[in-house]
Amino acid sequence: MPDGHMETKAGDPGAFLRFDLSRVPTPAFVVDAAKVRANLAVLKDVKDRGGIRMLAALKAFSMWSLGSTVASYLDGVCASGIYEARLGREEYGGPNGDKEVATYCAGYKAADLPDICALSDHIIFNSPGQIGRFRPILDAARAKGHSFDVGLRVNPLHAEGEVAKYDPCQPHSRLGFPIAQLTADHLDGVDGIHFHTLCEQDFVPLGRTWAAVEPSLKPHFGRLKWLNFGGGHHITRADYQREQLIGFLQTIRAQTGLEVYLEPGEAVALDAGILVGEILDVIDNGMPVAITDISATCHMPDVIEAPYRPAMLGEKAGETVTRLGGPSCLAGDIIGDYALPVRAQPGARIAFLDQGHYSMVKTNTFNGVPLPSIWLWDSETDELREIRSFDYADFKSRLS
């Protein structure tokens, strides 16, 4: 993989091998509820045997029509700001409304904090400076009866990322307070420590990160209530070392006496969603070039931003390679070069794998390109239902 590119760690077609792509209009996200349940069952097993709290990261997968399903397996959600915190409280609270909402934002606005205090069980700050500035707001919220813990995100100063621009520990990172600067005074009024350094990674980098931060945190264990190891844990991937993770979590709890949290995002929806599209036109420009109604720019922006090459359902190695691109006017709206499982001609259906997480939450209407509809399929029952479709009103309402 060239420097600066990410290589996707997933792409198992699973039950989608037998899904008839003609059952949905295009473009369309199709999420397999059975696969989501299977992923959640794995996460619940880890949390139960590890003796920890497990939160689903809404930033990766916020298909709230499955909120009650997520709540039935996990302890709650983590949010990245006021909107996700509200969504978590409204749709992921469980039948008794007692599931947790942990909110972290790199920079809070004072105007949002009273509502965030009302919505959140944990409010995690990016620096001790923010905690100090906002202490009057926190005190006022508690005086009104709101109960929440305060957390501090630290930067372990230990890089594990595959690509530097996606590594929270990159030089001069804005994410987290540098752990080398941490003193006891910084923890005044702080209930827990948060760090997040991984991206689509297995257990080994987590172990190395803990070894890097533990000496700096150990003197403060007695005044803390919890440790939050953030997200990026590909726990539901087939080759993840889950038994090692469980043993590690048990050891951390025993050695520190603290509650431990994990915040997987991708792991909830890993290999649980596809993006179905249709070829609109084909030209020859030194190689076959196909225009699709899927846009990298509008529907899979990580393809350009990461960048990475999404896996295709049924791709046939060794066949003629076709370049696929979207309908927008952006010259860089190129998905990639693929050996298609079908003949490259108008009307042919294709699908990209593992698009349930991140792609769905990042879609946009640049160039007036329509948003994909969203469908929920259950591979165990074959039930298929449309969750939502989008039209001109959705495009217009985002403009002025």
MIDRENBA-333914 format. One record per residue: y, x, z of N, C-alpha, C in turn. Coordinates in steps of 0.001 Angstrom, whole numbers, plus 500000, padded with zeros to 6 digits. Atoms other than C-alpha are relative to their C-alpha. Layout:
BEGIN
YXZYXZYXZ/...
//
This chain:
BEGIN
498805500848500000500000500000500000501244500883500000/498815499168500063503359501538499013500821499905501270/499145499973498826505813502511501724500923498793499994/499120501142499902507804499563502977499346498674499677/500718501228500294505145496999502027499055499676501155/500978500438499024503003494941504373498749499536499271/501261500468500564499361494279503697499474498885500873/500449501131499204498244490846504800498615500266500567/501260499739499314495423490980507324499056498799499917/500818501199500066494087487511506527499751499642498540/500277500426501356493205485494503448498573499510499807/501340500577500086489764484054504272500145498551499531/499809501359500523489520480887502138499355498929500853/500657500982499145487135479168504572499671498726499255/500334501301500576486771475451503881500817499688498757/499186500274501184489500475578501215499251500314498707/500816499744501184486839476868498810499523498695499358/500480501281500538485762473237498441501081498934499930/498915500978500088489180471595498487500435499843498549/499585500313501375490101469890495212501523500049499944/498554499820500043493607471124494409500730498853499321/499351501121500685494282468038492291500265498824500937/499822501112499064494288465842495408501440499887500516/498619500032499497497900466722496221500963500277498854/498972499625500973501105466840494179500448501421500294/499559498627499775502654470252493738501517500092499914/500676499101499063504071472231495281499702499279501311/500388500655498754502384471349498574499327500986500939/500747499325498948501362472942501826498874499077500444/501134500760499462497906471810502948499466500774501197/500466499367498766496916472587506543498693499347500420/501307500477499565493313472273507724500008499843501525/499951500261498561493387470621511154498776500557500713/501218499488499371489802471664511826500105501503500247/499829498560499818490673475337511320500998500294501108/499049499826498900493688475001513618499291499783501334/500742500245498753491415473497516282499072501161500327/500893498864499767488939476345515818500765501208500513/499169498895499516491711478906516232500427499767501441/499566500319498645492991477134519330498863500130501003/501151499861499102489492477067520811499749501470500349/500143498565499742489274480854520440501071500465500984/498914499606499115492669481276522090499787499463501411/500258500571498682491711478944524931498911500777500730/501065499213499389488531480927525557500545501318500550/499401498738499544490545484151525790500856499770501233/499108500253498859493105482633528136499210499610501245/500796500432498845490473481029530366499243501172500616/500788498886499456488252484085530686500880501163500435/499074498945499601491225486461530870500827499629501208/499241500456498850492840484334533558501497500061499801/498582499865500330496213484217531806500574498671499524/499327501128500617498745481768530373500217500322498525/499909499795501443498811481338526595500979498984499409/498988500847500623501826479988524687499962500169498486/499949499955501462502046479115520977501437500285499561/498666499626500473504995480744519182500438499056498888/499524500970500991506898478002517363500655500671498806/499330499342501121508741480545515218499036500224498833/500980499767501053505503481118513272499435498706499439/500689501228500417504005477634513177500529498862500860/499408501098499242505989474578514231499714498659499339/500421501275500577504051471788512527499763499030501157/500046500754498746504833469407515365499124498755499941/500986501078500069502539466693514045498689500410500662/501165499491499269499872468914515640500378500427501422/499548499601498676501866469305518861499055499592501114/500922500449498953499484467243520956498688500771499945/501216499189500137496556469227519556500196501361500660/499701498710499379498168472522520548500041499856501519/499864500204498557498991471122523992498655499795500685/501304500254499383495366470145524575499194501279500202/500722498726499873494254473790524279500788501057500777/499204498907499459497153476008525390500931499516501114/499175500295498832499672476163528234501420499592499647/498658500361500410502773475434526198500416500793498782/499464499332501185505041477070523639501092500974500415/498820499156499834507583479842523321500959499690498862/498943500404500918510881479116521621500982501137499818/499041498944500344513552481250519984501449499546500127/498649500509499866516571479131520844499961498527500346/499881501363499486517812475682521690499216498981499171/500702500996500816516304473817518726498492500059500222/501449499889499767512785475191519189499658499593501432/500250500420498623513055474666522958499941498475500094/500002501464499988513910471029522369498750499451499313/501216500441500696511071470638519861498777500182500894/501122499741499112508674472218522327499908498982501120/499996500968498904509725469892525122499650498608499501/500225501351500513509630466787522918498600499791499442/501227500215500778506455467371520908498778500765500502/501115499173499544504290469919522765499794499908501510/500054500101498547504597468691526356498673499543500562/501265500532499506501126467173526565500166498612500580/499936501398499527500250463716527934500768499832501307/499284500079498723501771464518531325501364500679499946/498711499341500142504780466405529966500164501251500828/499943498873499073503881469419532075499726501357499341/500224498718500668503339472085529436501285500846500041/498869499085499842505585475162529561500785500194498701/499136499526501080508513476085527363500657501289500481/499378498709499698509510479755527464500937500339498853/498999499767501037512723480520525579500527501424500083/499374498677500128513826483956524397500936499969498799/499086499840501115516872484639522243500716501332500158/499331498698499930518442487977521375501440499861500479/498630500221499552521870486469522020500261498525500204/499725501400499704522565483178523763501495499692499862/498643500501499933525727481119523352500173499245501314/499754500650498718527286479928526603499887498484499886/500016501451500165527613476403525195498587499431499952/501387500464500117523831476186524605499222500127501306/500829499653498849522644477551527929499733498843500965/500341501111499106522993474412530085498818499168499492/501127500756500559520664472533527721498724500826500016/501180499140499967518312475514527475499432500068501415/500460500005498610518152475610531279499248498714500326/500650501284499745517212471931531304498657499885499287/501199500119500824514516472399528656498908501013500344/500888498841499927512904475704529655499440500244501399/500604499517498751510531476950532340500302501475500215/499597498600499966511301480581531497501163500175499029/498913499619500893514609481805530046500052501521500003/500143498549500102514220485360528801501205500558499259/498786499407500541517291487482528147499700501360499384/500182498751500743517669490476525865500600501208500713/499368498888499294519750492551528286500429499563501387/499460500341498680520809492704531936501449499541499919/498613500415500159524391492318530700500132498513499788/499956501447500221523686488806529425499683499237501279/500356500682498753522025487849532705501203499970500940/498832499942499123525074488999534647501122499076499552/498909500836500507527574487233532383499713498516500169/500345501413499978525666483969532426499497499520501361/500511500404498688524696483933536105500685498731500522/499392501254499533527310481251536922499407498754499335/500607501140500693525769478967534286498601499742500548/501352500145499448522262479633535628500073499385501399/499857500540498646523407478954539193500387498527499962/499575501397500113525110475726538125498841499107499566/501148500786500453521971474543536333499014499777501139/500906500157498856519852475188539415500583499051501038/499361500908499058522390473372541559499838498537499575/500235501352500516521804470338539304498536499587500083/501410500332499817518090470494540061499055500561498965/500879499407501009516784472405537061499302501235500577/500796498891499477514011474845537897499481500850498848/500443499097501066513334477885535707499988501431500524/500029498565499722512453481566535892500912500718499016/499210499134500867514641484303534451499168501224499649/500732498831500469513025487022532355500909500971499285/499281498961500730514206490273530813499059500619498972/500778499308501028512929491604527518500351501477500004/499788498563500066512457495358527490499484500532498671/500454499275501185512070497705524539499154501169500493/500864498928499490509052499933525277500307501384499428/499709498721500669510466502647522971498707500666499539/501308499535500461506921502950521615499663499224498735/500161500689501281506592502099517906498532499868499612/501356500264500491503371500498516657500009499270498662/499917500817501206504639498649513578499544500716498751/500457499488501287503174499089510123501173500336499094/498799499826500805506613498790508520501189500057500950/498942499749499019509695500116510315500945498821500187/498994501057499855512026497212509543499468498789500751/500582501082499225509595494818511240499546500466501377/500431499452498720509060497036514278501115499810501028/498965500169498977510989495893517391500364501303500711/499710498711499379510831499517518549500522501013498984/499384499100500971512473500975515453501213500667500642/498804499360499442515323503419516139501193499046500015/498792500811499824518433501645517431499705498500499912/500380501411500052516568498351517705500928499148500871/499179500949499236518559495314518863499149499179500954/500905500892499275515488493741520501499482500639501285/500466499544498707515002494372524192500837501116500588/499254498981499271516610496573526843499155501267500059/500803498763500018515485500220526448499407500291501375/500674499895498711512900500719529153500364501289500737/499605498744499352514059504284529815501265499825500830/498756500243499263517332502803531123499811499038501174/500236501051499011515706500247533441500075500544501428/499913499654498579516642500459537136499722498754500827/500259501123499108515943498281540153501149498999499981/498845500903500021519462496853539967499955499038498816/500082500860501182518752495487536494499087498794500230/500974501061499748516020493293537984500459499038501084/499460500932499028518271491488540424499976498587499424/500115501368500481517380487825539987499040499811498847/500949500065501114514722488608537379498595499725500536/501337500394499559511304486956537758498889500628499177/501061499484500853509436488485534842500523500934498932/499703499046501067509340491180532183499266499580498735/500550500343501311508774490468528502500119501207499081/499873499061501110507976492877525697499152499511498840/500684500441501219506909492224522117500163501100498962/499931498844500900506023495111519815499038499909498828/501077500034500993503162493951517587500306499034498862/499884500867501161502882492300514163498668500002499263/501307500127500660499510491054512861499061501136500394/500773498841499573497738493691514975498904499627500987/501132500244499124494582494024517024500269500529501397/499825499662498600493955495072520620500483501423500236/499742498584499723494242498855520316501495500304500145/498568499733499804498052498952519755500563499389501282/499565500587498738498512496632522733499646500922501159/500404499070498953496542499024524910500893501222500062/499119498827500030498670501948523778501400499650500497/498670500414499557501873499990524371500036499854501520/500038500140498539500838499097527911499976501368500683/500031498648499426500035502736528624501391500639499971/498657499431500123503571503579527458500981499380500987/499015500674499151505382500991529595499600499925501468/500470500219498622503232500759532731500636500930501030/499365499139498986504666503847534483501420499567500369/498633500427499722508209502488534154500052498670500740/500001501308499370507264498990535308499332499986501369/500802500018498774504871499875538130500838499951501274/499208500065498756507598500507540754500588498624500287/499335501296499853508878496958540177499015498840500125/500967501095499982505616494974540269500191499095501212/499914500776498770506210493868543862501092498950500009/498899500963500010509407491983542993499920499028498834/500152500846501178508136490312539808498943498928500220/500991501076499965506135487127539219499065500047498802/500821500046501211504890487619535672500376501088499010/499828499108501147504493489845532639499671499220498745/500226500691501263504775488493529108499871501048498901/500290498991501023503174490604526364500361499532498595/499482500423501289504812488625523561498931499598499004/500886500448501070503199487916520210499557501130499094/500513499026500949501806489631517147498537500314500182/501413499760499707498267489452518527499141499150499056/500831500715500971495827488525515719498648499633500610/501192500236499184493330487238518263498933499223499257/500979500850500678491656484718515932499442500639498733/500575499302501150490966487255513192498583500438500346/501424499769499743487237487894512823499732501362500636/500282498654499504487475491613513588500820500379501235/499224499693498796489788491345516616499044500273501173/500856499581498878488323493027519725500261499100501224/499663500991498979488440489904521887499422500333501372/500585499671498700486068491096524601500793501104500694/499165498956499421488168494219525100501301499412500528/498764500629499563491293492079525305499789499251501312/500274500773498787489741489795527928499842500931501199/500170499039498918488652492763530047501321500636500404/498684499406499756492103494311529701500881499043500803/499175500981499312493846491108530791499549499814501447/500519500116498631491576490767533822500422501191500845/499617498788499282492338494363534790501487499998500340/498562500038499769496105493926534400500326499052501152/499738500961498929496073490868536624499593500571501345/500485499453498738494021492639539269500874501157500491/499231498818499623496101495819539224501445499673500360/498581500300499777499545494193539156500221498839500958/499825501205499202498972490932541016500927498988499356/499045500850500696501161489251538392499299499048499038/500446500887501066500670486276536102500276500694498676/499856499354501306500184487433532498500077498923498928/499810500925501116501374485636529352499769500725498680/500031499594501402500537486045525667500626498881499177/499301500968500844502503484338522878499577500124498535/500408499913501408500419484261519679500672498939499155/499422500953500943502002482604516671499104499841498795/500866500043501179500121483467513501498570499638500371/501397500223499613496830483361515422499667498520500112/500246501436499904497240479596515906499648499424498637/500173500583501341497389478904512170499358500969499015/500576499000500893495581481954510768498954499378499080/500921500502501019493777481036507525499839498482500032/500090501452499852494535477365508233500839499247498984/499145500712500942496963476596505405500068500675498650/499805499481501348497354476988501654501266499387499413/498876500529500771500262476491499274499510499786498580/500546500385501306499191474638496135501142499871498998/498990500083501045501138474990492904499402499760498636/500420500283501368500991474347489188500735500930499040/499371499196501047501657476539486168500786499070499075/499106500822500823504591475137484198500119500509498569/499836499408501328504763477566481276499413501403500032/500535498642500128503275480822480005500627500643498771/499487499223501122504906483462477822499308501355499985/500533498643500092503838486898476615501174500956499912/498949498986500008506168489758477501499379501335500400/500755498798499708503852492751477357498805499729500884/501123500518499225501501490809479628500237498506500153/499761501432499777500954487104480315500912499801501208/499057500310498925503820485768482432500028498485500158/500061501439499753503461482339484035501093499580500971/499027500616499116506194480195485556499279498906500786/500650500997499147504969478129488504501046499175500735/499069500784499190506505475399490632500025500486501449/499862499285498739505969477697493615501004501122499790/498992498943500065508949479957494222499811500954501167/500034499015498921508604483191496172501290499922500803/498684500032499360512316482983496926500148498806500935/499765501237499251512262479387498179498833499582500898/501159500532499286508730478796499421499213501061500758/500713498905499347507283482193500402500920501212500093/499008498913500028510328484376501148499495501336500526/500540498723499519508262486971503021499400500836498880/500525499256501147506737487889499657501043501000499497/498913499125500429510132489365498804500562500809501173/499362499341498866511436490200502278499109501063500637/500863499059499271508379491967503723499957501395499364/500656500981500874507366492513500922498477500090500151/501466499947499982503684491642500552499456499135498872/500668500746501068501206490187498079499066498976500630/500893500996499405499699486872499203498688499899499234/501311500158500629496007486363498553499919498664499281/500152501223500785495042483766495952498603499416500184/501271500688499910492301481191496347499221500190498703/500895499868501147489452482121494005500367501070498995/499621498962500958491073485165492385498757500752499521/501170499360500603488621486829489996500349501415499560/499726498604500329488793490603489998499387500349498647/500505499549501294488400492195486588500420499144498829/499526500881501071489862489295484634501400500431499550/498652499716500483493099489399482621501027499686501083/499003500164498948496051489821484943501224499272499449/498826500787500360498923487325484784501065500187501072/498894499934499041502313487801486389500487498593500292/499558501326499579503351484738488393501391500077500602/498655500074499449506935483819489167500441498571500143/499520501338499722508902480854490374500973499477498970/499115500651500968511245478456488559501476500315500206/498585499750499713514491479752490097500589501006499016/499323499093500917517090481814488242500011501443500517/499997498659499433516601484832490550498984500876499269/500911499132500754515143487684488500498856500508500862/501029499484499098513235488855491558499068498958500555/500884501064499519511490485523492091498607500183499390/501319499622500524508137487160491356499003499991501151/501024500083498958505040486321493394499070501202499922/500888498856500162502825489054491946499134499854498763/500901499976501151500176489903489367498597499628500469/501267500559499535496885488005489618499013499808498858/501093500379500897493530487636487897499638498559500359/500074501406499617493640483850487890498577499457499935/501327500629500054490556481737488658499911498916498932/499952501007501056491663479324485921500752500587498814/499268499527501173493031479738482416501507499834500222/498542500044499823496756480549482455500606499103498937/499428500966500922498127477420480814500707498914500799/499275501055499290500541474629481703499046498948500554/500834501005499346499013472176484150498920500571500891/501042499391499176496605474655485733500461500082501454/499702499954498569496439474511489533499561501338500596/500303498773499261496518477575491799500373499766501458/499639500111498576496772478099495561500009501379500623/499912498754499245497824480926497831499517499749501424/500645500137498703495962481516501068500913500402501149/499368499626498727497178481761504647501510499784499974/498573500318500106500516480063504049500469498989501051/499602500962498984500502477736507066501038500546500961/499044499406499075502404480162509254501077500760499237/498812499341500527505841481604508532500488499424498673/499499500548501263506010480347504926500618498620500206/499529501374499841506375476710505974501311499938500775/498785500056499185509078477447508552501173500710499335/498940499228500643511084479632506147500449499429498660/499642500534501318511378477405503081501480499680499913/498591500313500229514802476816501558500166499345498630/499750500739501245516411474915498683500957500744499076/499182499217500935518179477760496892499748499540498566/500096500347501416518899476878493272499585498544499783/500439501387500126518014473257494010498512499863499774/501460500068500156514302474102493931499436499056501064/500529500955499020512414471216495606499102500672501041/500879499515498937510663471833498917498587499466499812/501374500510500069506856471572499025499787498860500987/500427501019499043505409468445500575499002500627500974/500876499477498947503271468899503696498864499006500216/501198500830499879499714467584503967499095500548501089/500975499618498972497161467593506774498627499548499535/501393500248500413493523467871505776499104500361501165/500999499654498992490565467819508146498706500326499279/501177499588500773487743469830506624498701499476500602/501214500561499398485275468257509065499763498558499554/500129501405500392485972464657508011500432499746498566/499418500092501333487660465281504626501182499035499951/498804500843499989490549463049505738501198500824499527/498815499343500532493743463944503866501169499027500098/498829500881499915497179462537504680501278500798499831/498699499381500192500714463313503696500802499874501294/499172499999498808502827464339506676501458499771499643/498603500158500398506114464602504840500197500472498567/499542499516501296507663464880501406501523500076500043/498569499738499996511189465968500530500585499602498649/499383500426501244513666464730497945501440500504499918/498622499573500229517225465093496699500855499887501262/499207500195498786518631463763499986499864501183500952/500210498835499137517100466705501859500781501200499487/499210498928500605518729469127499433501490499758500251/498579500298499897522109467389499503500496500096501438/499567500020498605522204467072503299500230501377500572/499778498627499537522172470852503642501278500602499408/498772499531500627525309471162501530501177499200500525/498822500678499471528854469996502096500796499309498889/
//
